[in-house]
Amino acid sequence: MHVIKSDPNLSKAATYREVNAQLAGVFSGEHNGLANAANMCALLYQMLPDVNWVGFYFLQGGELVLGPFQGKVACVRIAMGRGVCGTAAERREVLMVPDVNEFPGHIACDAASRSEIVLPLVQRGRLLGVLDLDSPDLARFDGEDRNGLRAAVDLLLAGSQLDNLVDST
């Protein structure tokens, strides 16, 4: 059993160092992509303040399909190029949206969400999906979040078999 250790007094950078140290421990010896993605969602959801949704969408049949997540019931399918997730996937770049109501075509799965960050999962040049985090606070995400979450995604991609979660047909 892995016990999540969280200290609300840590700086954001220190929190991400702790998150990634704990993820490395959780992933150690486990290569199942589904299990690691699920545990990553749980850990991020528990350790990051002011986050109301954390989850994965994996590329299947040319669209993003809901994977493991923590939070309220979510949209199941997102077209490439649609909403923040589909746009980040299509561009293969991290998108930070300080106010989702200002993003053209935003898909509102949870009306309480006000800001969002989406990181594409790219392994050996192949798009696998995205990691999506939402917050009820405006402008919740910044460069420290981007860097800390990028490191977390890199840990997942380095040690997990995610190919079985993706169907590029």
DSSP file (Angstrom, degrees, kcal/mol; ACC not computed):
  #  RESIDUE AA STRUCTURE BP1 BP2  ACC     N-H-->O    O-->H-N    N-H-->O    O-->H-N    TCO  KAPPA ALPHA  PHI   PSI    X-CA   Y-CA   Z-CA
    1    1 A M              0   0    0      0, 0.0     2,-0.5     0, 0.0     0, 0.0   0.000 360.0 360.0 360.0 138.0    0.0    0.0    0.0
    2    2 A H        -     0   0    0     24,-0.0     2,-0.6     2,-0.0    20,-0.0  -0.914 360.0-152.3-105.8 126.0    1.2    3.5   -0.9
    3    3 A V        -     0   0    0     -2,-0.5     2,-0.4     2,-0.0     0, 0.0  -0.868  17.1-129.0 -99.9 124.8    0.4    6.3    1.6
    4    4 A I        -     0   0    0     -2,-0.6     2,-0.6     1,-0.0    -2,-0.0  -0.588  19.8-157.8 -74.4 125.7    0.1    9.7    0.0
    5    5 A K        +     0   0    0     -2,-0.4     2,-0.4    13,-0.1    17,-0.1  -0.929  18.0 172.8-107.5 120.1    2.2   12.2    1.9
    6    6 A S        -     0   0    0     -2,-0.6    42,-0.0    40,-0.0     9,-0.0  -0.988  18.8-169.0-132.2 137.3    1.1   15.8    1.4
    7    7 A D    >   -     0   0    0     -2,-0.4     3,-2.0    40,-0.1    -2,-0.0  -0.939   8.7-161.7-125.9 107.2    2.2   19.0    3.2
    8    8 A P  T 3  S+     0   0    0      0, 0.0    -1,-0.1     0, 0.0     7,-0.1   0.627  88.7  65.7 -64.5 -11.5    0.1   22.1    2.4
    9    9 A N  T 3  S+     0   0    0     -3,-0.0     2,-0.1     2,-0.0     6,-0.0   0.515  78.8 106.5 -88.0  -5.1    2.9   24.3    3.6
   10   10 A L  S <  S-     0   0    0     -3,-2.0     2,-0.0     1,-0.1    -4,-0.0  -0.409  76.3-111.7 -72.5 149.0    5.2   23.3    0.7
   11   11 A S     >  -     0   0    0      1,-0.1     4,-2.5    -2,-0.1     5,-0.2  -0.269  34.6-103.8 -66.4 166.6    5.9   25.7   -2.1
   12   12 A K  H  > S+     0   0    0      2,-0.2     4,-2.2     1,-0.2     5,-0.2   0.923 123.4  49.4 -61.3 -44.5    4.5   24.8   -5.5
   13   13 A A  H  > S+     0   0    0      1,-0.2     4,-1.9     2,-0.2    -1,-0.2   0.911 112.6  47.7 -61.5 -42.8    7.9   23.7   -6.8
   14   14 A A  H  > S+     0   0    0      2,-0.2     4,-2.3     1,-0.2    -1,-0.2   0.869 108.5  55.5 -66.8 -36.6    8.5   21.6   -3.6
   15   15 A T  H  X S+     0   0    0     -4,-2.5     4,-3.0     1,-0.2    -2,-0.2   0.929 108.5  47.5 -60.9 -44.7    5.0   20.1   -4.0
   16   16 A Y  H  X S+     0   0    0     -4,-2.2     4,-2.6     2,-0.2    -1,-0.2   0.858 108.7  54.0 -67.6 -33.5    5.8   18.9   -7.5
   17   17 A R  H  X S+     0   0    0     -4,-1.9     4,-2.0     2,-0.2    -1,-0.2   0.932 112.9  44.3 -61.7 -43.4    9.2   17.5   -6.4
   18   18 A E  H  X S+     0   0    0     -4,-2.3     4,-2.5     2,-0.2    -2,-0.2   0.916 112.1  52.4 -66.6 -43.8    7.2   15.5   -3.8
   19   19 A V  H  X S+     0   0    0     -4,-3.0     4,-2.7     1,-0.2    -2,-0.2   0.941 112.7  44.5 -55.2 -49.4    4.5   14.5   -6.3
   20   20 A N  H  X S+     0   0    0     -4,-2.6     4,-2.2     1,-0.2    -1,-0.2   0.831 110.9  52.9 -72.1 -31.2    7.1   13.2   -8.7
   21   21 A A  H  X S+     0   0    0     -4,-2.0     4,-1.6    -5,-0.2    -1,-0.2   0.918 112.9  45.5 -64.5 -42.6    9.1   11.4   -6.0
   22   22 A Q  H  X S+     0   0    0     -4,-2.5     4,-2.5     2,-0.2    -2,-0.2   0.888 110.9  52.6 -69.3 -38.2    5.9    9.6   -4.9
   23   23 A L  H  X S+     0   0    0     -4,-2.7     4,-3.0     1,-0.2     5,-0.2   0.920 106.0  54.2 -61.7 -41.8    4.9    8.9   -8.5
   24   24 A A  H  X S+     0   0    0     -4,-2.2     4,-1.1     1,-0.2    -1,-0.2   0.899 110.7  46.9 -58.3 -40.0    8.4    7.3   -9.1
   25   25 A G  H  < S+     0   0    0     -4,-1.6    -1,-0.2     2,-0.2    -2,-0.2   0.910 112.5  48.4 -66.6 -43.1    7.7    5.1   -6.1
   26   26 A V  H  < S+     0   0    0     -4,-2.5    -2,-0.2     1,-0.2    -1,-0.2   0.894 115.4  44.7 -64.0 -40.6    4.2    4.2   -7.3
   27   27 A F  H >< S+     0   0    0     -4,-3.0     3,-2.3    -5,-0.2    -1,-0.2   0.673  83.7 119.3 -78.7 -17.2    5.4    3.3  -10.8
   28   28 A S  T 3< S-     0   0    0     -4,-1.1     3,-0.1     1,-0.3    -3,-0.0  -0.287  92.3  -4.0 -57.4 118.8    8.4    1.3   -9.5
   29   29 A G  T 3  S+     0   0    0      1,-0.2     2,-0.5    -2,-0.1    -1,-0.3   0.382 112.7 103.2  81.2  -5.0    8.1   -2.2  -10.8
   30   30 A E    <   +     0   0    0     -3,-2.3    -1,-0.2     1,-0.1   129,-0.0  -0.950  34.7 167.2-114.8 125.4    4.7   -1.6  -12.4
   31   31 A H        +     0   0    0     -2,-0.5   130,-3.4   129,-0.1     2,-0.5   0.403  35.8 120.6-115.8  -0.2    4.5   -1.2  -16.1
   32   32 A N  B  >  -a  161   0A   0    128,-0.2     4,-2.6     1,-0.2     5,-0.2  -0.547  51.5-154.2 -70.3 117.7    0.7   -1.5  -16.7
   33   33 A G  H  > S+     0   0    0    128,-1.4     4,-2.6    -2,-0.5     5,-0.2   0.870  90.4  51.0 -62.7 -39.7   -0.3    1.8  -18.3
   34   34 A L  H  > S+     0   0    0    127,-0.3     4,-2.3     2,-0.2    -1,-0.2   0.936 112.8  45.6 -64.4 -46.2   -3.9    1.7  -17.1
   35   35 A A  H  > S+     0   0    0      1,-0.2     4,-2.5     2,-0.2     5,-0.2   0.925 115.5  46.6 -63.2 -44.7   -2.9    1.0  -13.5
   36   36 A N  H  X S+     0   0    0     -4,-2.6     4,-2.2     1,-0.2    -2,-0.2   0.889 112.1  50.0 -67.8 -38.1   -0.2    3.7  -13.5
   37   37 A A  H  X S+     0   0    0     -4,-2.6     4,-2.2    -5,-0.2    -1,-0.2   0.910 111.6  49.5 -64.3 -41.4   -2.5    6.3  -15.1
   38   38 A A  H  X S+     0   0    0     -4,-2.3     4,-2.1    -5,-0.2    -2,-0.2   0.933 113.3  45.3 -63.9 -45.9   -5.2    5.6  -12.5
   39   39 A N  H  X S+     0   0    0     -4,-2.5     4,-2.6     1,-0.2    -1,-0.2   0.862 109.9  55.5 -66.8 -34.0   -2.8    5.9   -9.6
   40   40 A M  H  X S+     0   0    0     -4,-2.2     4,-2.7    -5,-0.2     5,-0.3   0.923 107.5  49.6 -63.8 -42.9   -1.3    9.1  -11.2
   41   41 A C  H  X S+     0   0    0     -4,-2.2     4,-2.6     1,-0.2     5,-0.2   0.937 112.1  47.8 -59.4 -47.0   -4.8   10.7  -11.3
   42   42 A A  H  X S+     0   0    0     -4,-2.1     4,-2.1     2,-0.2    -2,-0.2   0.921 113.3  47.3 -61.6 -44.5   -5.5    9.8   -7.7
   43   43 A L  H  X S+     0   0    0     -4,-2.6     4,-2.3     2,-0.2     5,-0.2   0.934 114.5  45.5 -65.0 -46.9   -2.1   11.1   -6.5
   44   44 A L  H  X S+     0   0    0     -4,-2.7     4,-2.3     1,-0.2    -2,-0.2   0.916 112.6  51.7 -61.8 -42.9   -2.4   14.4   -8.4
   45   45 A Y  H  < S+     0   0    0     -4,-2.6    -1,-0.2    -5,-0.3     6,-0.2   0.876 115.3  42.0 -62.1 -38.8   -6.0   14.9   -7.2
   46   46 A Q  H  < S+     0   0    0     -4,-2.1    -1,-0.2    -5,-0.2    -2,-0.2   0.832 121.0  39.3 -78.0 -32.8   -5.0   14.3   -3.6
   47   47 A M  H  < S+     0   0    0     -4,-2.3    -2,-0.2    -5,-0.2    -3,-0.2   0.742  97.9  77.2 -95.0 -23.6   -1.8   16.4   -3.6
   48   48 A L  S >< S-     0   0    0     -4,-2.3     3,-0.6    -5,-0.2     2,-0.1  -0.771  75.1-134.3 -94.2 125.5   -2.6   19.4   -5.7
   49   49 A P  T 3  S+     0   0    0      0, 0.0     3,-0.1     0, 0.0    -2,-0.1  -0.369  80.9  18.5 -73.2 154.2   -4.6   22.2   -4.1
   50   50 A D  T 3  S+     0   0    0      1,-0.2    87,-0.4    -2,-0.1     2,-0.4   0.846  87.6 131.0  57.8  41.6   -7.6   23.8   -5.9
   51   51 A V    <   +     0   0    0     -3,-0.6    84,-0.3    -6,-0.2    -1,-0.2  -0.991  30.3 177.5-122.8 130.0   -8.0   21.1   -8.5
   52   52 A N        +     0   0    0     82,-1.7    20,-0.6    -2,-0.4     2,-0.3   0.449  69.4  28.1-112.7  -1.3  -11.5   19.7   -9.1
   53   53 A W  E     +BC  71 134B   0     81,-1.2    81,-2.5    18,-0.2     2,-0.4  -0.918  53.2 173.1-159.4 133.2  -10.7   17.2  -12.0
   54   54 A V  E     +BC  70 133B   0     16,-2.2    16,-2.7    -2,-0.3     2,-0.3  -0.982  27.4 130.5-138.2 125.2   -7.7   15.2  -13.1
   55   55 A G  E     -BC  69 132B   0     77,-2.5    77,-3.2    -2,-0.4     2,-0.3  -0.997  43.6-112.9-167.3 171.9   -7.9   12.7  -15.8
   56   56 A F  E     - C   0 131B   0     12,-2.3    11,-3.2    -2,-0.3     2,-0.4  -0.853  11.6-164.4-112.8 146.7   -6.6   11.1  -19.0
   57   57 A Y  E     -BC  66 130B   0     73,-2.2    73,-2.7    -2,-0.3     2,-0.4  -0.999  16.8-155.2-123.2 132.0   -8.1   10.9  -22.5
   58   58 A F  E     -BC  65 129B   0      7,-3.0     7,-2.9    -2,-0.4     2,-0.5  -0.865  22.6-108.6-111.9 144.4   -6.5    8.4  -24.8
   59   59 A L  E     +B   64   0B   0     69,-2.9   108,-2.1    -2,-0.4     2,-0.4  -0.548  47.6 160.9 -73.1 119.7   -6.5    8.5  -28.6
   60   60 A Q  E >   -Bd  63 167B   0      3,-3.2     3,-1.5    -2,-0.5   108,-0.2  -0.972  66.5 -10.8-143.2 124.9   -8.8    5.8  -30.1
   61   61 A G  T 3  S-     0   0    0    106,-2.5   107,-0.2    -2,-0.4     3,-0.1   0.825 128.1 -53.5  58.6  33.3  -10.2    5.8  -33.5
   62   62 A G  T 3  S+     0   0    0    105,-0.6    18,-0.6     1,-0.2     2,-0.3   0.552 123.4  82.3  80.9   7.3   -9.1    9.4  -34.2
   63   63 A E  E <  S-BE  60  79B   0     -3,-1.5    -3,-3.2    16,-0.2     2,-0.5  -0.923  84.0-100.9-136.7 164.8  -10.7   10.9  -31.2
   64   64 A L  E     -BE  59  78B   0     14,-3.0    14,-2.6    -2,-0.3     2,-0.4  -0.752  36.6-164.7 -88.4 129.4   -9.9   11.3  -27.5
   65   65 A V  E     -BE  58  77B   0     -7,-2.9    -7,-3.0    -2,-0.5    12,-0.2  -0.949  28.8 -98.5-119.7 135.4  -11.7    8.8  -25.2
   66   66 A L  E     +B   57   0B   0     10,-2.7    -9,-0.3    -2,-0.4     3,-0.1  -0.166  45.4 173.6 -53.2 133.7  -12.0    9.1  -21.5
   67   67 A G  E     -     0   0B   0    -11,-3.2    -1,-0.1     1,-0.3   -33,-0.0  -0.295  49.2 -23.9-117.7-153.7   -9.5    7.1  -19.4
   68   68 A P  E    S+     0   0B   0      0, 0.0   -12,-2.3     0, 0.0    -1,-0.3  -0.273  73.2 158.8 -59.2 143.1   -8.8    7.0  -15.7
   69   69 A F  E     -B   55   0B   0    -14,-0.2     2,-0.4    -3,-0.1   -14,-0.3  -0.979  36.5-138.1-157.7 166.7   -9.9   10.2  -13.8
   70   70 A Q  E     +B   54   0B   0    -16,-2.7   -16,-2.2    -2,-0.3     2,-0.3  -0.999  67.0  44.1-129.4 132.4  -10.8   11.7  -10.4
   71   71 A G  E    S-B   53   0B   0     -2,-0.4   -18,-0.2   -18,-0.2     3,-0.1  -0.881  94.8 -16.0 133.0-165.1  -13.6   14.2  -10.1
   72   72 A K  S    S-     0   0    0    -20,-0.6    38,-0.0    -2,-0.3    -2,-0.0  -0.239  88.0 -69.8 -70.5 161.6  -17.2   14.5  -11.4
   73   73 A V        -     0   0    0      1,-0.1     2,-0.2    36,-0.0    -1,-0.2  -0.213  64.7-153.0 -50.4 139.9  -18.5   12.4  -14.3
   74   74 A A        -     0   0    0     -3,-0.1     2,-0.1     1,-0.1    -1,-0.1  -0.678  22.1 -80.9-121.9 168.2  -16.9   13.6  -17.5
   75   75 A C        -     0   0    0     -2,-0.2     3,-0.1     1,-0.1    -1,-0.1  -0.455  36.8-152.6 -62.3 138.4  -17.3   13.8  -21.2
   76   76 A V  S    S+     0   0    0      1,-0.2   -10,-2.7    -2,-0.1     2,-0.4   0.885  71.9  30.3 -87.2 -41.3  -16.5   10.5  -22.8
   77   77 A R  E     -E   65   0B   0    -12,-0.2     2,-0.4   -20,-0.1    -1,-0.2  -0.962  58.7-175.5-126.9 137.2  -15.4   11.5  -26.3
   78   78 A I  E     -E   64   0B   0    -14,-2.6   -14,-3.0    -2,-0.4     2,-0.1  -0.994  24.3-128.8-131.5 126.8  -13.7   14.6  -27.5
   79   79 A A  E >   -E   63   0B   0     -2,-0.4     3,-2.1   -16,-0.2   -16,-0.2  -0.415  36.8 -95.1 -71.0 146.4  -12.9   15.3  -31.2
   80   80 A M  T 3  S+     0   0    0    -18,-0.6     7,-0.2     1,-0.3     6,-0.1  -0.394 113.8  20.2 -58.3 135.7   -9.4   16.2  -32.2
   81   81 A G  T 3  S+     0   0    0      5,-2.1     2,-0.4     1,-0.2    -1,-0.3   0.411 100.6 115.2  83.6  -1.9   -9.2   20.0  -32.4
   82   82 A R  S <> S-     0   0    0     -3,-2.1     4,-1.6    24,-0.0     5,-0.3  -0.857  74.2 -17.7-107.0 135.9  -12.3   20.5  -30.2
   83   83 A G  H  > S-     0   0    0     -2,-0.4     4,-1.7    22,-0.2    23,-0.2  -0.043 102.0 -56.9  65.3-174.1  -12.1   22.1  -26.7
   84   84 A V  H  > S+     0   0    0      2,-0.2     4,-2.6     1,-0.2     5,-0.2   0.917 137.8  47.8 -69.2 -43.5   -9.0   22.5  -24.8
   85   85 A C  H  > S+     0   0    0      1,-0.2     4,-2.4     2,-0.2     5,-0.2   0.948 114.1  45.0 -63.8 -49.4   -8.1   18.8  -24.8
   86   86 A G  H  X S+     0   0    0     -4,-1.6     4,-2.2     1,-0.2    -5,-2.1   0.843 114.8  49.3 -64.8 -33.6   -8.7   18.3  -28.5
   87   87 A T  H  X S+     0   0    0     -4,-1.7     4,-2.6    -5,-0.3     5,-0.2   0.918 111.2  48.2 -71.4 -44.4   -6.8   21.4  -29.3
   88   88 A A  H  X>S+     0   0    0     -4,-2.6     4,-1.6     2,-0.2     5,-1.4   0.899 114.3  47.9 -61.7 -40.1   -3.8   20.5  -27.1
   89   89 A A  H  <5S+     0   0    0     -4,-2.4    -2,-0.2    -5,-0.2    -1,-0.2   0.935 112.7  47.2 -66.0 -46.6   -3.8   17.0  -28.7
   90   90 A E  H  <5S+     0   0    0     -4,-2.2    -2,-0.2     1,-0.2    -1,-0.2   0.902 120.4  38.0 -62.7 -41.7   -4.0   18.3  -32.3
   91   91 A R  H  <5S-     0   0    0     -4,-2.6    -1,-0.2     2,-0.2    -2,-0.2   0.682  99.7-137.4 -81.2 -18.6   -1.2   20.9  -31.7
   92   92 A R  T  <5 +     0   0    0     -4,-1.6     2,-0.3     1,-0.2    -3,-0.2   0.904  64.7 115.7  57.4  43.7    0.8   18.5  -29.5
   93   93 A E  S   <S-     0   0    0     -5,-1.4    -1,-0.2    -6,-0.2     2,-0.2  -0.981  74.6 -98.4-140.2 153.6    1.5   21.3  -27.1
   94   94 A V        -     0   0    0     -2,-0.3     2,-0.5    25,-0.1    25,-0.2  -0.501  37.2-159.6 -68.2 132.6    0.7   22.2  -23.5
   95   95 A L  E     -F  118   0B   0     23,-2.2    23,-2.3    -2,-0.2     2,-0.5  -0.978   9.5-171.7-117.8 126.8   -2.3   24.5  -23.2
   96   96 A M  E     -F  117   0B   0     -2,-0.5    21,-0.2    21,-0.2    47,-0.0  -0.979   5.5-169.1-113.6 122.5   -2.9   26.6  -20.1
   97   97 A V  E     -F  116   0B   0     19,-3.3    19,-2.0    -2,-0.5     3,-0.3  -0.929  10.4-168.6-117.0 108.9   -6.2   28.4  -20.1
   98   98 A P  S    S+     0   0    0      0, 0.0    41,-2.8     0, 0.0     2,-0.4   0.811  86.1  21.4 -66.9 -29.7   -6.6   31.0  -17.3
   99   99 A D    >   -     0   0    0     39,-0.2     3,-2.2    40,-0.1     4,-0.3  -0.878  66.0-163.1-141.7 105.3  -10.4   31.4  -18.0
  100  100 A V  G >  S+     0   0    0     14,-3.0     3,-1.2    -2,-0.4     6,-0.2   0.763  89.5  66.7 -62.5 -24.1  -12.1   28.5  -19.8
  101  101 A N  G 3  S+     0   0    0     13,-0.4    -1,-0.3     1,-0.3     4,-0.1   0.686  99.2  53.0 -69.7 -15.5  -15.1   30.8  -20.6
  102  102 A E  G <  S+     0   0    0     -3,-2.2    -1,-0.3     2,-0.1    -2,-0.2   0.482  87.0  97.0 -94.1  -4.9  -12.7   32.8  -22.8
  103  103 A F  S X  S-     0   0    0     -3,-1.2     3,-1.9    -4,-0.3     2,-0.1  -0.765  81.8-120.5 -90.4 119.0  -11.6   29.7  -24.8
  104  104 A P  T 3  S+     0   0    0      0, 0.0   -21,-0.2     0, 0.0    -2,-0.1  -0.354  95.0   8.1 -60.3 126.7  -13.5   29.3  -28.1
  105  105 A G  T 3  S+     0   0    0      1,-0.2   -22,-0.2    -2,-0.1    -4,-0.1   0.647  84.9 175.0  79.3  16.0  -15.3   26.0  -28.1
  106  106 A H    <   -     0   0    0     -3,-1.9     2,-0.7    -6,-0.2    -1,-0.2  -0.275  26.6-136.5 -55.1 137.4  -14.6   25.1  -24.5
  107  107 A I        -     0   0    0    -25,-0.1     2,-1.0   -32,-0.0     3,-0.2  -0.888  13.7-152.4 -99.6 115.4  -16.3   21.8  -23.5
  108  108 A A        +     0   0    0     -2,-0.7     3,-0.2     1,-0.2    -2,-0.0  -0.757  31.7 156.7 -95.1  98.4  -17.8   22.3  -20.0
  109  109 A C  S    S+     0   0    0     -2,-1.0     2,-0.5     1,-0.3    -1,-0.2   0.801  80.6  29.4 -84.5 -33.1  -18.1   18.9  -18.3
  110  110 A D  S >  S-     0   0    0     -3,-0.2     3,-2.0     1,-0.1    -1,-0.3  -0.970  71.2-153.2-129.5 114.7  -18.1   20.5  -14.8
  111  111 A A  T 3  S+     0   0    0     -2,-0.5    -1,-0.1     1,-0.3    -2,-0.0   0.708  93.5  65.9 -60.7 -19.9  -19.6   24.0  -14.6
  112  112 A A  T 3  S+     0   0    0    -60,-0.1    -1,-0.3    -3,-0.0     2,-0.2   0.685  76.8 104.4 -76.5 -17.2  -17.5   24.7  -11.6
  113  113 A S    <   +     0   0    0     -3,-2.0     3,-0.1     1,-0.2    25,-0.1  -0.462  35.7 164.4 -69.9 131.5  -14.3   24.5  -13.7
  114  114 A R        +     0   0    0     21,-3.8   -14,-3.0     1,-0.3   -13,-0.4   0.650  62.7  26.1-118.6 -28.7  -12.8   28.0  -14.4
  115  115 A S  E     - G   0 135B   0     20,-1.9    20,-2.3   -16,-0.2     2,-0.3  -0.927  64.6-171.0-136.5 163.1   -9.2   27.2  -15.5
  116  116 A E  E     -FG  97 134B   0    -19,-2.0   -19,-3.3    -2,-0.3     2,-0.4  -0.997  14.8-162.0-154.3 148.9   -7.5   24.3  -17.2
  117  117 A I  E     -FG  96 133B   0     16,-2.3    16,-2.6    -2,-0.3     2,-0.4  -0.998  12.5-171.5-133.5 136.1   -4.2   22.8  -18.2
  118  118 A V  E     -FG  95 132B   0    -23,-2.3   -23,-2.2    -2,-0.4    14,-0.2  -0.995   3.2-167.1-131.3 129.6   -3.8   20.0  -20.7
  119  119 A L  E     - G   0 131B   0     12,-2.7    12,-2.7    -2,-0.4   -25,-0.1  -0.969  19.9-130.9-118.0 123.6   -0.6   18.2  -21.5
  120  120 A P  E     - G   0 130B   0      0, 0.0     2,-0.8     0, 0.0    10,-0.3  -0.419  13.3-134.7 -69.3 147.1   -0.2   15.9  -24.6
  121  121 A L  E     + G   0 129B   0      8,-3.2     7,-3.5    -2,-0.1     8,-1.0  -0.906  32.6 172.1-102.3 106.3    1.2   12.4  -24.1
  122  122 A V  E     - G   0 127B   0     -2,-0.8     2,-0.5     5,-0.2     5,-0.2  -0.973   7.1-179.6-122.0 121.9    3.7   11.9  -26.9
  123  123 A Q  E >  S- G   0 126B   0      3,-2.6     3,-1.9    -2,-0.5    -2,-0.0  -0.982  72.5 -15.8-125.9 123.2    5.9    8.8  -26.9
  124  124 A R  T 3  S-     0   0    0     -2,-0.5    -1,-0.2     1,-0.3     3,-0.1   0.877 129.6 -52.8  50.5  42.2    8.5    8.2  -29.6
  125  125 A G  T 3  S+     0   0    0      1,-0.2     2,-0.5    -3,-0.1    -1,-0.3   0.441 114.6 118.2  79.2   0.4    6.7   10.8  -31.8
  126  126 A R  E <   - G   0 123B   0     -3,-1.9    -3,-2.6     2,-0.0     2,-0.4  -0.880  64.3-129.7-106.6 127.6    3.3    9.2  -31.4
  127  127 A L  E     + G   0 122B   0     -2,-0.5    -5,-0.2    -5,-0.2     3,-0.1  -0.619  29.9 171.0 -73.2 124.2    0.4   11.0  -29.8
  128  128 A L  E     -     0   0B   0     -7,-3.5   -69,-2.9    -2,-0.4     2,-0.3   0.699  53.4 -78.9-104.1 -28.4   -1.2    8.7  -27.2
  129  129 A G  E     -CG  58 121B   0     -8,-1.0    -8,-3.2   -71,-0.3    -1,-0.4  -0.980  49.8 -77.3 161.0-153.9   -3.6   11.1  -25.5
  130  130 A V  E     -CG  57 120B   0    -73,-2.7   -73,-2.2    -2,-0.3     2,-0.5  -0.979  16.2-134.5-143.5 154.6   -3.7   14.0  -23.0
  131  131 A L  E     -CG  56 119B   0    -12,-2.7   -12,-2.7    -2,-0.3     2,-0.4  -0.959  31.0-165.6-104.6 129.8   -3.6   14.6  -19.2
  132  132 A D  E     -CG  55 118B   0    -77,-3.2   -77,-2.5    -2,-0.5     2,-0.4  -0.966  11.6-178.1-123.9 129.6   -6.2   17.2  -18.3
  133  133 A L  E     -CG  54 117B   0    -16,-2.6   -16,-2.3    -2,-0.4     2,-0.3  -0.995   6.0-168.8-126.9 136.0   -6.5   19.1  -15.0
  134  134 A D  E     -CG  53 116B   0    -81,-2.5   -82,-1.7    -2,-0.4   -81,-1.2  -0.866   1.0-165.7-119.8 154.9   -9.3   21.6  -14.1
  135  135 A S  E     - G   0 115B   0    -20,-2.3   -21,-3.8    -2,-0.3   -20,-1.9  -0.990  27.4-138.6-137.8 147.1   -9.6   24.0  -11.3
  136  136 A P  S    S+     0   0    0      0, 0.0     2,-0.4     0, 0.0   -85,-0.1   0.526  86.3  85.2 -77.7  -4.5  -12.6   26.0   -9.9
  137  137 A D  S >  S-     0   0    0    -87,-0.4     3,-0.9   -22,-0.1   -23,-0.2  -0.777  85.5-115.5 -99.6 140.5  -10.1   29.0   -9.6
  138  138 A L  T 3  S+     0   0    0     -2,-0.4   -39,-0.2     1,-0.2   -23,-0.2  -0.464  97.3   4.4 -66.3 143.5   -9.3   31.4  -12.4
  139  139 A A  T 3  S+     0   0    0    -41,-2.8    -1,-0.2   -25,-0.2   -40,-0.1   0.818  81.6 150.6  51.3  39.5   -5.7   31.4  -13.6
  140  140 A R    <   +     0   0    0     -3,-0.9     2,-0.3   -42,-0.2    -1,-0.1   0.832  51.7  67.0 -67.8 -33.5   -4.9   28.4  -11.3
  141  141 A F        +     0   0    0    -44,-0.2     2,-0.2   -25,-0.1   -25,-0.1  -0.696  58.2 157.9-101.7 142.5   -2.1   27.0  -13.5
  142  142 A D     >  -     0   0    0     -2,-0.3     4,-2.4   -25,-0.0     3,-0.3  -0.708  58.5 -67.4-142.0-168.2    1.2   28.6  -14.3
  143  143 A G  H  > S+     0   0    0      1,-0.2     4,-2.6     2,-0.2     5,-0.2   0.826 127.7  56.4 -60.9 -34.3    4.7   27.7  -15.5
  144  144 A E  H  > S+     0   0    0      2,-0.2     4,-2.6     1,-0.2    -1,-0.2   0.897 108.9  47.4 -65.0 -38.8    5.5   25.8  -12.3
  145  145 A D  H  > S+     0   0    0     -3,-0.3     4,-3.0     2,-0.2     5,-0.3   0.935 111.1  51.3 -64.7 -45.7    2.5   23.6  -12.9
  146  146 A R  H  X S+     0   0    0     -4,-2.4     4,-2.2     1,-0.2    -2,-0.2   0.935 114.5  43.1 -56.1 -48.0    3.5   23.0  -16.6
  147  147 A N  H  X S+     0   0    0     -4,-2.6     4,-2.0     2,-0.2    -1,-0.2   0.915 116.2  46.4 -67.1 -44.3    7.0   22.0  -15.5
  148  148 A G  H  X S+     0   0    0     -4,-2.6     4,-1.7     2,-0.2    -2,-0.2   0.906 116.2  44.5 -65.7 -41.9    5.9   19.8  -12.6
  149  149 A L  H  X S+     0   0    0     -4,-3.0     4,-2.8    -5,-0.2    -1,-0.2   0.852 109.7  56.0 -71.9 -34.5    3.2   18.1  -14.6
  150  150 A R  H  X S+     0   0    0     -4,-2.2     4,-2.5    -5,-0.3    -2,-0.2   0.914 108.0  49.0 -60.8 -42.2    5.5   17.7  -17.6
  151  151 A A  H  X S+     0   0    0     -4,-2.0     4,-2.0     2,-0.2    -2,-0.2   0.888 111.0  50.3 -64.0 -39.0    7.9   15.8  -15.3
  152  152 A A  H  X S+     0   0    0     -4,-1.7     4,-2.1     2,-0.2    -2,-0.2   0.923 110.9  48.3 -64.9 -44.0    5.1   13.6  -14.1
  153  153 A V  H  X S+     0   0    0     -4,-2.8     4,-2.9     1,-0.2     5,-0.2   0.906 109.2  54.0 -61.9 -41.7    4.0   12.8  -17.6
  154  154 A D  H  X S+     0   0    0     -4,-2.5     4,-2.2     1,-0.2    -1,-0.2   0.897 107.3  50.9 -60.7 -40.5    7.6   12.0  -18.5
  155  155 A L  H  X S+     0   0    0     -4,-2.0     4,-1.5     2,-0.2    -1,-0.2   0.923 111.8  47.5 -60.7 -44.8    7.7    9.5  -15.6
  156  156 A L  H  X S+     0   0    0     -4,-2.1     4,-1.2     1,-0.2     3,-0.3   0.940 114.0  46.0 -62.1 -47.9    4.5    7.9  -16.8
  157  157 A L  H  < S+     0   0    0     -4,-2.9    -1,-0.2     1,-0.2    -2,-0.2   0.835 110.5  54.5 -66.2 -32.8    5.7    7.6  -20.4
  158  158 A A  H  < S+     0   0    0     -4,-2.2    -1,-0.2    -5,-0.2    -2,-0.2   0.833 121.6  24.8 -71.2 -32.6    9.1    6.3  -19.4
  159  159 A G  H  < S+     0   0    0     -4,-1.5     2,-0.4    -3,-0.3    -1,-0.2   0.375 105.7  80.8-118.1   6.6    7.9    3.4  -17.3
  160  160 A S     <  -     0   0    0     -4,-1.2     2,-1.0    -3,-0.1  -128,-0.2  -0.906  66.0-133.5-123.0 143.4    4.5    2.4  -18.6
  161  161 A Q  B     +a   32   0A   0   -130,-3.4  -128,-1.4    -2,-0.4  -127,-0.3  -0.821  37.4 159.2 -88.6 103.7    3.1    0.4  -21.4
  162  162 A L    >   +     0   0    0     -2,-1.0     3,-2.2  -129,-0.1     4,-0.4   0.495  45.9  95.1-104.1  -7.1    0.4    2.7  -22.8
  163  163 A D  G >  S+     0   0    0      1,-0.3     3,-1.3     2,-0.2    -1,-0.1   0.823  79.3  59.7 -57.2 -33.2    0.1    1.2  -26.3
  164  164 A N  G 3  S+     0   0    0      1,-0.3    -1,-0.3    -3,-0.1    -2,-0.1   0.624 101.6  55.3 -72.2 -10.4   -2.8   -1.0  -25.3
  165  165 A L  G <  S+     0   0    0     -3,-2.2     2,-0.4  -105,-0.0    -1,-0.3   0.488 101.6  71.0 -94.5  -4.7   -4.8    2.1  -24.3
  166  166 A V    <   -     0   0    0     -3,-1.3     2,-0.4    -4,-0.4  -106,-0.2  -0.920  51.4-178.6-120.7 136.3   -4.4    3.6  -27.7
  167  167 A D  B     -d   60   0B   0   -108,-2.1  -106,-2.5    -2,-0.4  -105,-0.6  -0.928   4.5-172.6-131.2 107.6   -6.0    2.7  -31.0
  168  168 A S              0   0    0     -2,-0.4  -108,-0.1     1,-0.2    -1,-0.0   0.268 360.0 360.0 -88.1  13.8   -4.8    4.9  -33.8
  169  169 A T              0   0    0   -108,-0.0    -1,-0.2  -107,-0.0  -109,-0.1   0.498 360.0 360.0 -76.8 360.0   -7.2    3.4  -36.4
